[in-house]
């Protein structure tokens, strides 16, 4: 595959009619990948940067999937004595069902089965974030998404997503072929990399969205952590 240009092929997970058991397996393996390859550590880094000295915080994840990112944040907050309220938004009811069953998440968590664009908050969450979500969208769609996160957060937002890179593509393709038992992961994991962005492409999207200042940092393994903080 030529990775000089983004792929716009749709991932299987973006389709309809996927059985709940298949989505559950997909979410379990993504949690494992995020844990072992540092994805959750990147999410915690972004969260900590925007948390500051707060001891009580509301965090919202857009495209929350099975809730593994929020669970990682919840476990960290529990260790630090921070009072956390989680809001998870996902358009797929099957993903929300998996997240609701995650025993690592606070019972008071709020779950919204919705397109994020249709969500309006009576009280803005402190932090909004997404992880492995942005690459599902076209560049023009991301401009609105960034603006939505900026408007609806009181402290700021962060993005944890994939860098499009040849090594990352072939490495995850081999790893999932060898170790994954999910047809969704085997197909979508390498395609996710092909749909990812370079740093220069992110800079162009933020310029089009008129959002600044922001930080963009490369993180292992082949991820970008992008943080916007309200002044």
C-alpha positions in Angstrom: 0.0 0.0 0.0 1.2 3.5 -0.9 1.2 5.5 2.4 2.2 8.8 0.9 -1.5 9.6 0.6 -4.2 8.8 3.1 -6.5 5.9 2.5 -10.2 6.6 2.4 -11.3 3.0 2.4 -13.9 2.4 5.1 -13.1 0.2 8.1 -15.4 -2.8 8.8 -16.3 -1.3 12.2 -17.8 1.7 10.4 -20.4 -0.7 8.8 -23.8 -1.7 10.1 -25.1 -5.0 11.4 -22.0 -6.2 13.2 -22.9 -8.8 15.8 -22.4 -7.7 19.4 -20.1 -10.7 20.1 -17.8 -9.5 17.3 -17.7 -6.0 18.6 -17.0 -7.2 22.1 -14.0 -9.2 20.8 -12.8 -6.2 18.8 -13.0 -4.0 21.9 -11.1 -6.5 24.0 -8.3 -6.7 21.6 -8.1 -2.9 21.1 -7.8 -2.6 24.9 -4.9 -5.1 24.9 -3.2 -3.3 22.0 -3.6 0.1 23.8 -2.2 -1.4 27.0 0.8 -3.1 25.5 1.8 -0.6 22.9 1.4 2.5 25.1 -1.9 3.9 23.8 -3.4 4.2 27.3 -0.2 5.9 28.6 -0.6 8.5 25.9 -4.2 9.1 26.9 -3.2 9.5 30.6 -0.5 12.0 29.5 -3.0 14.2 27.7 -5.4 14.0 30.6 -2.8 15.0 33.1 -1.7 17.9 31.1 -5.2 19.4 31.0 -6.1 18.3 34.6 -3.7 20.7 36.3 -4.4 20.8 40.1 -8.1 19.8 39.9 -9.3 17.2 42.4 -12.7 16.9 40.8 -13.0 16.6 37.0 -15.5 15.7 34.3 -14.0 14.0 31.2 -15.8 13.2 28.0 -14.6 10.8 25.3 -15.9 11.1 21.8 -16.1 7.8 20.1 -15.6 5.9 23.4 -16.0 2.4 22.0 -15.8 -0.1 24.8 -14.7 2.5 27.4 -11.2 1.2 27.8 -9.6 4.7 27.6 -12.0 6.1 30.2 -11.3 3.0 32.4 -7.6 3.7 32.2 -8.2 7.3 33.3 -10.6 6.2 36.1 -8.0 3.8 37.5 -5.3 6.5 37.5 -7.7 9.0 39.2 -8.6 6.4 41.8 -4.9 6.0 42.7 -4.5 9.8 42.9 -7.7 10.5 44.9 -9.3 12.5 42.1 -13.1 12.6 41.9 -14.0 11.7 38.3 -17.2 11.8 36.3 -17.0 10.1 32.9 -19.1 10.8 29.8 -18.9 8.4 26.9 -20.3 9.2 23.5 -20.5 6.6 20.7 -22.9 6.3 17.7 -23.0 2.5 18.0 -25.3 1.1 20.7 -23.2 -2.1 20.8 -20.1 -0.1 21.8 -22.1 1.7 24.6 -23.4 -1.7 25.8 -19.8 -3.0 26.1 -18.7 0.2 27.9 -21.6 0.0 30.4 -20.5 -3.5 31.3 -16.9 -2.4 32.1 -16.5 -2.8 35.8 -13.5 -0.5 35.9 -15.6 2.5 35.2 -17.5 4.5 37.9 -21.2 3.6 38.3 -22.1 7.2 37.9 -20.7 7.4 34.4 -23.0 8.9 31.7 -23.4 7.0 28.4 -24.8 8.6 25.2 -25.6 6.6 22.1 -25.4 9.4 19.7 -23.5 11.2 16.9 -21.3 13.6 18.9 -22.5 16.5 16.7 -26.0 16.1 18.2 -24.8 16.2 21.8 -25.4 19.5 23.8 -24.2 19.9 27.3 -26.1 21.7 30.1 -22.7 22.0 31.8 -19.5 21.7 29.7 -17.1 18.9 30.7 -13.7 20.0 31.8 -11.8 17.8 29.3 -12.9 16.3 26.0 -10.8 13.8 24.1 -10.7 11.1 21.4 -8.5 8.1 20.9 -8.2 6.3 17.6 -11.3 8.2 16.4 -10.2 11.0 14.2 -8.8 8.8 11.4 -12.3 7.6 10.7 -13.2 11.0 9.2 -12.4 13.2 6.2 -10.3 16.3 6.8 -13.3 18.6 6.3 -15.3 16.6 8.9 -12.4 17.0 11.4 -12.4 20.8 11.1 -15.9 20.8 12.6 -15.0 18.1 15.1 -12.1 20.2 16.5 -14.2 23.2 16.7 -16.9 21.2 18.6 -14.4 20.0 21.1 -13.0 23.5 21.6 -16.4 25.0 22.1 -17.7 22.3 24.4 -14.7 21.9 26.8 -14.0 24.2 29.6 -10.3 23.3 30.2 -9.4 21.9 26.7 -9.2 18.9 24.5 -6.7 16.3 23.4 -6.4 13.8 20.6 -4.5 10.5 20.7 -4.3 9.0 17.2 -2.1 7.2 14.7 0.7 8.4 12.6 0.6 7.1 9.0 3.9 5.4 8.7 5.2 2.4 6.7 6.8 0.7 9.7 3.7 1.1 11.8 1.5 -0.3 8.9 3.5 -3.5 8.3 4.2 -4.1 12.0 0.6 -4.0 13.1 -0.4 -6.1 10.0 2.0 -8.8 11.0 1.1 -8.7 14.7 -2.6 -8.9 14.1 -2.2 -11.7 11.6 -0.2 -13.7 14.1 -2.0 -12.9 17.4 -5.5 -11.6 16.7 -8.6 -13.7 16.5 -10.9 -10.9 15.5 -11.6 -10.4 11.8 -12.4 -6.8 12.6 -9.0 -6.1 14.2 -7.1 -8.0 11.4 -8.7 -5.8 8.7 -9.1 -2.5 10.5 -5.8 -2.2 12.5 -3.5 -1.8 9.4 -6.2 0.2 7.6 -6.4 2.6 10.6 -2.7 3.3 10.1 -3.2 3.9 6.4 -6.1 6.3 7.3 -3.9 8.2 9.9 -2.3 11.6 9.5 1.2 13.1 9.3 2.2 16.0 11.5 2.0 18.4 8.6 -1.5 17.2 7.7 -2.6 17.8 11.3 -1.1 21.3 11.2 -3.1 22.0 8.1 -6.4 20.8 9.7 -5.8 23.0 12.8 -5.1 26.0 10.6 -8.3 25.4 8.7 -10.2 25.2 12.0 -8.6 28.4 13.3 -7.6 26.8 16.5 -4.4 27.8 18.3 -2.2 27.5 20.2 -1.9 23.7 20.4 0.8 21.2 21.0 1.5 18.2 18.8 4.0 15.6 20.0 5.1 12.2 18.5 4.7 9.3 20.9 5.6 5.7 20.8 4.3 3.6 19.1 3.7 5.8 16.0 1.1 8.1 17.6 0.4 11.8 17.8 -0.7 13.4 21.0 -2.3 16.8 20.3 -3.4 19.1 23.1 -5.4 22.3 23.1 -5.7 24.2 26.3 -8.1 27.1 26.9 -6.3 30.3 28.0 
